[in-house]
């Protein structure tokens, strides 16, 4: 789960009662569960817990018992969950992984899917952590995104993004790419991000934030390349680390209910027939990989 969420779970379990983010941090530091570095550990803890609850809902290990207090979801027999306003501040307050835009030509000189990856270490050495809302306003930074294409035979899983997601540019557009921003907890696994075989556990965790399959349903994970698009200003601030997930059946469960809708496996021909309904990254992937999927 990451250092902060692991610490929160341990502290809450030991105390057996709801606590504020500040109380969790104080207990965690006293027990040596959190590093002493960082200027705003309480805000980071609150953001981590809020984001986890927002993303996973009933599947999160955490819940709010009242405004400002967090509890373990396993206590819901004796505690009622407090439903906070579901606006997207929590997502914009998360810390994400970025690198300087001036270095982008090393990895993706122009639009397309760059299938020959650099050495993982080259990219890892340039990564740093920034608050997401700051990164969105800073064009000198490139945000690193995980991108997953899910395929069963010649059919690809598509879905529609709702207005409850923070990226207004994508509202009501369809997509064939799942994924999201990479966070500080993802830095350690990035030692070999282009080797899907050795990267399996981390990849499955990232994927399951949005869509879930039974583990035995996943037949193969293939690194497809680094995805970059210059057609829109906001796209120029993101670089997608792209993987194809080959599954043996079409059974799935959407992890972010209310955020993603109308999810279904579609043929390449059907997707092309309505390509005007898809966002720009999906169109790039369709043009780059569509012929291989037939």
BALOBA-1460 file (C-alpha; in Angstrom, 3 decimals):
// residues 294
<rec num="1" residu="x" x="0.000" y="0.000" z="0.000"/>
<rec num="2" residu="x" x="2.895" y="2.353" z="0.563"/>
<rec num="3" residu="x" x="4.561" y="3.760" z="3.705"/>
<rec num="4" residu="x" x="1.769" y="6.158" z="4.709"/>
<rec num="5" residu="x" x="-1.131" y="3.757" z="4.221"/>
<rec num="6" residu="x" x="0.761" y="0.890" z="5.862"/>
<rec num="7" residu="x" x="1.460" y="3.142" z="8.842"/>
<rec num="8" residu="x" x="-2.176" y="4.292" z="9.013"/>
<rec num="9" residu="x" x="-3.462" y="0.729" z="9.006"/>
<rec num="10" residu="x" x="-1.052" y="-0.339" z="11.748"/>
<rec num="11" residu="x" x="-1.851" y="2.679" z="13.951"/>
<rec num="12" residu="x" x="-5.618" y="2.381" z="13.572"/>
<rec num="13" residu="x" x="-5.510" y="-1.352" z="14.221"/>
<rec num="14" residu="x" x="-3.518" y="-0.846" z="17.416"/>
<rec num="15" residu="x" x="-5.662" y="2.027" z="18.726"/>
<rec num="16" residu="x" x="-9.001" y="0.402" z="17.832"/>
<rec num="17" residu="x" x="-10.703" y="3.776" z="17.365"/>
<rec num="18" residu="x" x="-11.044" y="6.464" z="14.678"/>
<rec num="19" residu="x" x="-8.271" y="9.067" z="14.541"/>
<rec num="20" residu="x" x="-7.537" y="12.277" z="12.680"/>
<rec num="21" residu="x" x="-4.719" y="12.363" z="10.126"/>
<rec num="22" residu="x" x="-2.616" y="14.343" z="12.600"/>
<rec num="23" residu="x" x="-3.160" y="11.765" z="15.350"/>
<rec num="24" residu="x" x="-2.263" y="8.933" z="12.977"/>
<rec num="25" residu="x" x="0.962" y="10.697" z="11.988"/>
<rec num="26" residu="x" x="1.911" y="11.376" z="15.633"/>
<rec num="27" residu="x" x="1.372" y="7.723" z="16.620"/>
<rec num="28" residu="x" x="3.210" y="6.506" z="13.512"/>
<rec num="29" residu="x" x="6.236" y="8.723" z="14.199"/>
<rec num="30" residu="x" x="6.363" y="7.648" z="17.833"/>
<rec num="31" residu="x" x="6.454" y="4.025" z="16.681"/>
<rec num="32" residu="x" x="9.040" y="4.698" z="13.980"/>
<rec num="33" residu="x" x="6.618" y="3.840" z="11.169"/>
<rec num="34" residu="x" x="7.072" y="7.100" z="9.260"/>
<rec num="35" residu="x" x="10.258" y="8.913" z="8.214"/>
<rec num="36" residu="x" x="10.830" y="12.220" z="9.999"/>
<rec num="37" residu="x" x="11.531" y="14.048" z="6.741"/>
<rec num="38" residu="x" x="8.869" y="16.041" z="4.890"/>
<rec num="39" residu="x" x="7.289" y="19.379" z="5.698"/>
<rec num="40" residu="x" x="3.614" y="18.384" z="5.699"/>
<rec num="41" residu="x" x="3.254" y="14.730" z="6.761"/>
<rec num="42" residu="x" x="-0.250" y="15.321" z="8.155"/>
<rec num="43" residu="x" x="-1.457" y="16.724" z="4.833"/>
<rec num="44" residu="x" x="0.200" y="13.856" z="2.975"/>
<rec num="45" residu="x" x="-1.459" y="11.310" z="5.277"/>
<rec num="46" residu="x" x="-4.869" y="12.947" z="4.809"/>
<rec num="47" residu="x" x="-4.387" y="13.035" z="1.040"/>
<rec num="48" residu="x" x="-3.282" y="9.385" z="0.873"/>
<rec num="49" residu="x" x="-6.255" y="8.185" z="2.938"/>
<rec num="50" residu="x" x="-8.764" y="10.385" z="1.083"/>
<rec num="51" residu="x" x="-7.472" y="9.266" z="-2.313"/>
<rec num="52" residu="x" x="-7.575" y="5.589" z="-1.325"/>
<rec num="53" residu="x" x="-11.188" y="5.901" z="-0.114"/>
<rec num="54" residu="x" x="-12.167" y="7.854" z="-3.226"/>
<rec num="55" residu="x" x="-10.566" y="5.355" z="-5.612"/>
<rec num="56" residu="x" x="-11.516" y="2.065" z="-3.988"/>
<rec num="57" residu="x" x="-14.783" y="2.897" z="-2.194"/>
<rec num="58" residu="x" x="-16.031" y="-0.173" z="-0.343"/>
<rec num="59" residu="x" x="-12.862" y="-2.037" z="-1.373"/>
<rec num="60" residu="x" x="-10.647" y="0.429" z="0.520"/>
<rec num="61" residu="x" x="-9.314" y="-0.744" z="3.877"/>
<rec num="62" residu="x" x="-10.230" y="2.692" z="5.240"/>
<rec num="63" residu="x" x="-13.329" y="4.827" z="5.691"/>
<rec num="64" residu="x" x="-14.364" y="8.057" z="7.389"/>
<rec num="65" residu="x" x="-16.329" y="7.654" z="10.620"/>
<rec num="66" residu="x" x="-17.004" y="11.398" z="10.876"/>
<rec num="67" residu="x" x="-15.698" y="14.561" z="9.317"/>
<rec num="68" residu="x" x="-11.929" y="14.656" z="9.741"/>
<rec num="69" residu="x" x="-11.605" y="11.187" z="11.295"/>
<rec num="70" residu="x" x="-10.509" y="7.960" z="9.655"/>
<rec num="71" residu="x" x="-11.324" y="4.388" z="10.649"/>
<rec num="72" residu="x" x="-10.795" y="0.858" z="9.359"/>
<rec num="73" residu="x" x="-13.580" y="-0.410" z="7.121"/>
<rec num="74" residu="x" x="-13.602" y="-3.679" z="9.053"/>
<rec num="75" residu="x" x="-15.182" y="-1.679" z="11.901"/>
<rec num="76" residu="x" x="-18.296" y="-0.876" z="9.838"/>
<rec num="77" residu="x" x="-20.287" y="-3.341" z="11.969"/>
<rec num="78" residu="x" x="-20.040" y="-0.917" z="14.886"/>
<rec num="79" residu="x" x="-19.387" y="2.366" z="13.065"/>
<rec num="80" residu="x" x="-21.368" y="4.113" z="10.347"/>
<rec num="81" residu="x" x="-19.393" y="5.403" z="7.393"/>
<rec num="82" residu="x" x="-19.348" y="9.168" z="6.953"/>
<rec num="83" residu="x" x="-19.779" y="10.168" z="3.306"/>
<rec num="84" residu="x" x="-17.614" y="13.153" z="2.508"/>
<rec num="85" residu="x" x="-18.260" y="15.437" z="-0.460"/>
<rec num="86" residu="x" x="-16.948" y="13.570" z="-3.489"/>
<rec num="87" residu="x" x="-15.391" y="16.496" z="-5.318"/>
<rec num="88" residu="x" x="-11.944" y="15.899" z="-6.731"/>
<rec num="89" residu="x" x="-9.751" y="18.009" z="-4.440"/>
<rec num="90" residu="x" x="-8.222" y="14.857" z="-2.982"/>
<rec num="91" residu="x" x="-6.946" y="13.724" z="-6.352"/>
<rec num="92" residu="x" x="-5.337" y="17.098" z="-7.110"/>
<rec num="93" residu="x" x="-3.696" y="17.103" z="-3.666"/>
<rec num="94" residu="x" x="-1.904" y="13.808" z="-4.287"/>
<rec num="95" residu="x" x="1.823" y="13.683" z="-4.961"/>
<rec num="96" residu="x" x="2.800" y="12.415" z="-8.405"/>
<rec num="97" residu="x" x="5.961" y="11.504" z="-10.326"/>
<rec num="98" residu="x" x="7.305" y="13.962" z="-12.904"/>
<rec num="99" residu="x" x="10.497" y="14.730" z="-14.803"/>
<rec num="100" residu="x" x="11.814" y="17.872" z="-16.576"/>
<rec num="101" residu="x" x="10.197" y="18.542" z="-19.957"/>
<rec num="102" residu="x" x="13.582" y="19.496" z="-21.423"/>
<rec num="103" residu="x" x="14.560" y="15.817" z="-21.185"/>
<rec num="104" residu="x" x="11.516" y="14.540" z="-23.102"/>
<rec num="105" residu="x" x="13.344" y="14.231" z="-26.485"/>
<rec num="106" residu="x" x="15.431" y="11.416" z="-24.955"/>
<rec num="107" residu="x" x="12.304" y="9.300" z="-24.518"/>
<rec num="108" residu="x" x="9.646" y="10.550" z="-26.971"/>
<rec num="109" residu="x" x="10.817" y="13.192" z="-29.481"/>
<rec num="110" residu="x" x="7.331" y="13.681" z="-30.985"/>
<rec num="111" residu="x" x="3.820" y="12.214" z="-31.048"/>
<rec num="112" residu="x" x="3.475" y="8.467" z="-31.214"/>
<rec num="113" residu="x" x="4.069" y="5.214" z="-29.396"/>
<rec num="114" residu="x" x="7.798" y="4.798" z="-28.873"/>
<rec num="115" residu="x" x="8.238" y="1.042" z="-28.853"/>
<rec num="116" residu="x" x="11.985" y="0.877" z="-28.226"/>
<rec num="117" residu="x" x="12.354" y="1.856" z="-24.598"/>
<rec num="118" residu="x" x="15.326" y="3.599" z="-23.016"/>
<rec num="119" residu="x" x="17.056" y="1.892" z="-20.146"/>
<rec num="120" residu="x" x="14.824" y="2.093" z="-17.081"/>
<rec num="121" residu="x" x="17.600" y="3.711" z="-15.080"/>
<rec num="122" residu="x" x="17.802" y="6.629" z="-17.552"/>
<rec num="123" residu="x" x="14.221" y="7.616" z="-16.763"/>
<rec num="124" residu="x" x="14.332" y="6.719" z="-13.072"/>
<rec num="125" residu="x" x="17.318" y="9.030" z="-12.510"/>
<rec num="126" residu="x" x="15.289" y="12.023" z="-13.694"/>
<rec num="127" residu="x" x="12.131" y="11.460" z="-11.630"/>
<rec num="128" residu="x" x="10.989" y="13.741" z="-8.829"/>
<rec num="129" residu="x" x="7.881" y="14.182" z="-6.692"/>
<rec num="130" residu="x" x="5.502" y="17.142" z="-7.050"/>
<rec num="131" residu="x" x="1.992" y="17.932" z="-5.833"/>
<rec num="132" residu="x" x="-0.401" y="17.207" z="-8.716"/>
<rec num="133" residu="x" x="-2.102" y="20.607" z="-8.733"/>
<rec num="134" residu="x" x="1.319" y="22.262" z="-9.037"/>
<rec num="135" residu="x" x="2.387" y="19.934" z="-11.850"/>
<rec num="136" residu="x" x="-0.796" y="20.685" z="-13.809"/>
<rec num="137" residu="x" x="0.165" y="24.377" z="-13.850"/>
<rec num="138" residu="x" x="3.851" y="23.875" z="-14.607"/>
<rec num="139" residu="x" x="4.539" y="23.201" z="-18.294"/>
<rec num="140" residu="x" x="8.217" y="22.585" z="-17.548"/>
<rec num="141" residu="x" x="7.274" y="19.220" z="-16.021"/>
<rec num="142" residu="x" x="6.124" y="15.984" z="-17.671"/>
<rec num="143" residu="x" x="3.770" y="13.800" z="-15.621"/>
<rec num="144" residu="x" x="4.270" y="10.046" z="-15.791"/>
<rec num="145" residu="x" x="1.093" y="8.013" z="-16.412"/>
<rec num="146" residu="x" x="0.426" y="4.272" z="-16.427"/>
<rec num="147" residu="x" x="-1.548" y="3.156" z="-19.503"/>
<rec num="148" residu="x" x="-3.205" y="-0.253" z="-19.826"/>
<rec num="149" residu="x" x="-4.884" y="-1.708" z="-22.920"/>
<rec num="150" residu="x" x="-6.968" y="-4.791" z="-22.154"/>
<rec num="151" residu="x" x="-7.469" y="-7.262" z="-25.012"/>
<rec num="152" residu="x" x="-9.302" y="-10.560" z="-25.399"/>
<rec num="153" residu="x" x="-8.628" y="-12.087" z="-28.832"/>
<rec num="154" residu="x" x="-9.429" y="-9.297" z="-31.316"/>
<rec num="155" residu="x" x="-11.635" y="-7.303" z="-28.931"/>
<rec num="156" residu="x" x="-10.494" y="-4.425" z="-26.709"/>
<rec num="157" residu="x" x="-12.123" y="-3.181" z="-23.504"/>
<rec num="158" residu="x" x="-13.514" y="0.345" z="-23.873"/>
<rec num="159" residu="x" x="-15.376" y="2.660" z="-21.506"/>
<rec num="160" residu="x" x="-16.772" y="6.178" z="-21.173"/>
<rec num="161" residu="x" x="-15.435" y="8.729" z="-18.684"/>
<rec num="162" residu="x" x="-18.031" y="10.531" z="-16.572"/>
<rec num="163" residu="x" x="-18.052" y="14.100" z="-15.275"/>
<rec num="164" residu="x" x="-17.064" y="12.881" z="-11.811"/>
<rec num="165" residu="x" x="-13.457" y="12.518" z="-12.958"/>
<rec num="166" residu="x" x="-11.306" y="15.654" z="-12.561"/>
<rec num="167" residu="x" x="-9.978" y="15.879" z="-16.148"/>
<rec num="168" residu="x" x="-12.779" y="17.894" z="-17.763"/>
<rec num="169" residu="x" x="-11.148" y="17.550" z="-21.203"/>
<rec num="170" residu="x" x="-12.010" y="13.823" z="-21.115"/>
<rec num="171" residu="x" x="-15.583" y="14.050" z="-19.847"/>
<rec num="172" residu="x" x="-18.032" y="12.008" z="-21.951"/>
<rec num="173" residu="x" x="-15.282" y="10.711" z="-24.220"/>
<rec num="174" residu="x" x="-14.657" y="7.024" z="-24.706"/>
<rec num="175" residu="x" x="-11.261" y="5.436" z="-24.119"/>
<rec num="176" residu="x" x="-9.491" y="2.132" z="-24.647"/>
<rec num="177" residu="x" x="-6.733" y="3.048" z="-22.183"/>
<rec num="178" residu="x" x="-6.993" y="2.542" z="-18.422"/>
<rec num="179" residu="x" x="-4.492" y="3.905" z="-15.922"/>
<rec num="180" residu="x" x="-3.520" y="7.006" z="-13.995"/>
<rec num="181" residu="x" x="-0.774" y="9.112" z="-12.469"/>
<rec num="182" residu="x" x="2.173" y="7.330" z="-10.925"/>
<rec num="183" residu="x" x="2.705" y="8.192" z="-7.244"/>
<rec num="184" residu="x" x="5.806" y="8.289" z="-4.980"/>
<rec num="185" residu="x" x="5.127" y="4.747" z="-3.759"/>
<rec num="186" residu="x" x="5.646" y="3.615" z="-7.371"/>
<rec num="187" residu="x" x="9.250" y="4.812" z="-7.587"/>
<rec num="188" residu="x" x="10.782" y="1.720" z="-5.998"/>
<rec num="189" residu="x" x="9.073" y="-0.733" z="-8.400"/>
<rec num="190" residu="x" x="10.189" y="1.368" z="-11.370"/>
<rec num="191" residu="x" x="13.613" y="-0.284" z="-11.327"/>
<rec num="192" residu="x" x="12.597" y="-2.298" z="-14.378"/>
<rec num="193" residu="x" x="9.412" y="-0.711" z="-15.703"/>
<rec num="194" residu="x" x="9.951" y="-1.950" z="-19.249"/>
<rec num="195" residu="x" x="10.244" y="-5.608" z="-18.272"/>
<rec num="196" residu="x" x="6.598" y="-6.594" z="-17.846"/>
<rec num="197" residu="x" x="7.469" y="-10.087" z="-16.671"/>
<rec num="198" residu="x" x="9.476" y="-8.901" z="-13.668"/>
<rec num="199" residu="x" x="7.077" y="-6.010" z="-13.099"/>
<rec num="200" residu="x" x="3.965" y="-8.214" z="-12.824"/>
<rec num="201" residu="x" x="2.898" y="-7.535" z="-9.229"/>
<rec num="202" residu="x" x="3.112" y="-3.762" z="-9.504"/>
<rec num="203" residu="x" x="1.358" y="-3.743" z="-12.861"/>
<rec num="204" residu="x" x="-1.567" y="-5.760" z="-11.527"/>
<rec num="205" residu="x" x="-1.936" y="-3.433" z="-8.550"/>
<rec num="206" residu="x" x="-1.977" y="-0.362" z="-10.800"/>
<rec num="207" residu="x" x="-4.463" y="-1.955" z="-13.192"/>
<rec num="208" residu="x" x="-6.862" y="-2.989" z="-10.453"/>
<rec num="209" residu="x" x="-7.366" y="0.593" z="-9.349"/>
<rec num="210" residu="x" x="-9.693" y="0.904" z="-12.349"/>
<rec num="211" residu="x" x="-10.609" y="-2.576" z="-13.567"/>
<rec num="212" residu="x" x="-10.275" y="-5.991" z="-11.963"/>
<rec num="213" residu="x" x="-9.881" y="-9.499" z="-13.362"/>
<rec num="214" residu="x" x="-9.336" y="-12.807" z="-11.674"/>
<rec num="215" residu="x" x="-5.577" y="-13.346" z="-11.524"/>
<rec num="216" residu="x" x="-5.754" y="-16.496" z="-13.644"/>
<rec num="217" residu="x" x="-7.643" y="-14.589" z="-16.360"/>
<rec num="218" residu="x" x="-4.515" y="-12.548" z="-17.199"/>
<rec num="219" residu="x" x="-2.559" y="-14.516" z="-19.791"/>
<rec num="220" residu="x" x="0.185" y="-12.064" z="-20.736"/>
<rec num="221" residu="x" x="1.441" y="-8.536" z="-20.015"/>
<rec num="222" residu="x" x="3.393" y="-6.834" z="-22.806"/>
<rec num="223" residu="x" x="5.276" y="-3.535" z="-22.617"/>
<rec num="224" residu="x" x="4.095" y="-1.583" z="-25.673"/>
<rec num="225" residu="x" x="6.063" y="1.642" z="-25.436"/>
<rec num="226" residu="x" x="6.041" y="5.246" z="-24.264"/>
<rec num="227" residu="x" x="2.974" y="7.131" z="-25.469"/>
<rec num="228" residu="x" x="3.180" y="10.852" z="-26.196"/>
<rec num="229" residu="x" x="0.844" y="13.273" z="-27.961"/>
<rec num="230" residu="x" x="1.384" y="16.909" z="-28.954"/>
<rec num="231" residu="x" x="-2.071" y="17.601" z="-30.430"/>
<rec num="232" residu="x" x="-3.372" y="19.351" z="-27.296"/>
<rec num="233" residu="x" x="-1.540" y="21.505" z="-24.717"/>
<rec num="234" residu="x" x="-2.550" y="19.317" z="-21.774"/>
<rec num="235" residu="x" x="-1.397" y="16.152" z="-23.560"/>
<rec num="236" residu="x" x="2.091" y="17.586" z="-23.906"/>
<rec num="237" residu="x" x="2.445" y="17.440" z="-20.114"/>
<rec num="238" residu="x" x="1.933" y="13.656" z="-19.895"/>
<rec num="239" residu="x" x="3.972" y="10.599" z="-20.919"/>
<rec num="240" residu="x" x="2.230" y="7.220" z="-20.850"/>
<rec num="241" residu="x" x="4.108" y="4.030" z="-19.889"/>
<rec num="242" residu="x" x="1.966" y="1.658" z="-21.941"/>
<rec num="243" residu="x" x="1.219" y="-2.044" z="-21.433"/>
<rec num="244" residu="x" x="-1.105" y="-4.480" z="-23.178"/>
<rec num="245" residu="x" x="-2.936" y="-6.888" z="-20.873"/>
<rec num="246" residu="x" x="-4.056" y="-10.067" z="-22.667"/>
<rec num="247" residu="x" x="-6.914" y="-11.831" z="-20.857"/>
<rec num="248" residu="x" x="-8.424" y="-15.248" z="-21.386"/>
<rec num="249" residu="x" x="-12.034" y="-14.216" z="-20.795"/>
<rec num="250" residu="x" x="-14.232" y="-11.133" z="-20.986"/>
<rec num="251" residu="x" x="-15.317" y="-11.161" z="-17.335"/>
<rec num="252" residu="x" x="-14.302" y="-8.043" z="-15.394"/>
<rec num="253" residu="x" x="-15.333" y="-5.622" z="-12.648"/>
<rec num="254" residu="x" x="-14.923" y="-1.855" z="-12.868"/>
<rec num="255" residu="x" x="-13.013" y="-0.592" z="-9.843"/>
<rec num="256" residu="x" x="-14.102" y="3.042" z="-10.062"/>
<rec num="257" residu="x" x="-17.864" y="2.785" z="-10.244"/>
<rec num="258" residu="x" x="-19.474" y="6.108" z="-11.058"/>
<rec num="259" residu="x" x="-16.322" y="7.357" z="-12.760"/>
<rec num="260" residu="x" x="-16.182" y="4.888" z="-15.646"/>
<rec num="261" residu="x" x="-19.305" y="3.698" z="-17.423"/>
<rec num="262" residu="x" x="-20.512" y="1.700" z="-20.430"/>
<rec num="263" residu="x" x="-17.484" y="-0.608" z="-20.238"/>
<rec num="264" residu="x" x="-17.489" y="-3.390" z="-22.836"/>
<rec num="265" residu="x" x="-15.239" y="-5.383" z="-25.143"/>
<rec num="266" residu="x" x="-15.463" y="-4.124" z="-28.735"/>
<rec num="267" residu="x" x="-13.988" y="-5.187" z="-32.048"/>
<rec num="268" residu="x" x="-11.420" y="-2.953" z="-33.730"/>
<rec num="269" residu="x" x="-13.853" y="-2.410" z="-36.600"/>
<rec num="270" residu="x" x="-16.550" y="-1.147" z="-34.229"/>
<rec num="271" residu="x" x="-14.121" y="1.204" z="-32.468"/>
<rec num="272" residu="x" x="-12.983" y="2.638" z="-35.786"/>
<rec num="273" residu="x" x="-16.590" y="3.223" z="-36.820"/>
<rec num="274" residu="x" x="-17.031" y="5.622" z="-33.926"/>
<rec num="275" residu="x" x="-13.494" y="6.926" z="-33.531"/>
<rec num="276" residu="x" x="-14.781" y="10.516" z="-33.207"/>
<rec num="277" residu="x" x="-16.120" y="9.521" z="-29.771"/>
<rec num="278" residu="x" x="-12.656" y="8.562" z="-28.444"/>
<rec num="279" residu="x" x="-10.040" y="10.738" z="-26.742"/>
<rec num="280" residu="x" x="-6.742" y="11.448" z="-28.485"/>
<rec num="281" residu="x" x="-4.500" y="8.916" z="-26.687"/>
<rec num="282" residu="x" x="-6.895" y="6.131" z="-27.630"/>
<rec num="283" residu="x" x="-6.790" y="7.220" z="-31.259"/>
<rec num="284" residu="x" x="-2.987" y="7.104" z="-31.267"/>
<rec num="285" residu="x" x="-3.038" y="3.599" z="-29.805"/>
<rec num="286" residu="x" x="-5.685" y="2.517" z="-32.296"/>
<rec num="287" residu="x" x="-3.585" y="3.749" z="-35.223"/>
<rec num="288" residu="x" x="-0.337" y="2.285" z="-33.851"/>
<rec num="289" residu="x" x="-1.635" y="-1.133" z="-32.762"/>
<rec num="290" residu="x" x="-4.991" y="-1.663" z="-34.487"/>
<rec num="291" residu="x" x="-3.650" y="-3.804" z="-37.289"/>
<rec num="292" residu="x" x="-1.939" y="-6.154" z="-34.829"/>
<rec num="293" residu="x" x="-5.207" y="-6.795" z="-33.001"/>
<rec num="294" residu="x" x="-7.146" y="-8.034" z="-36.030"/>
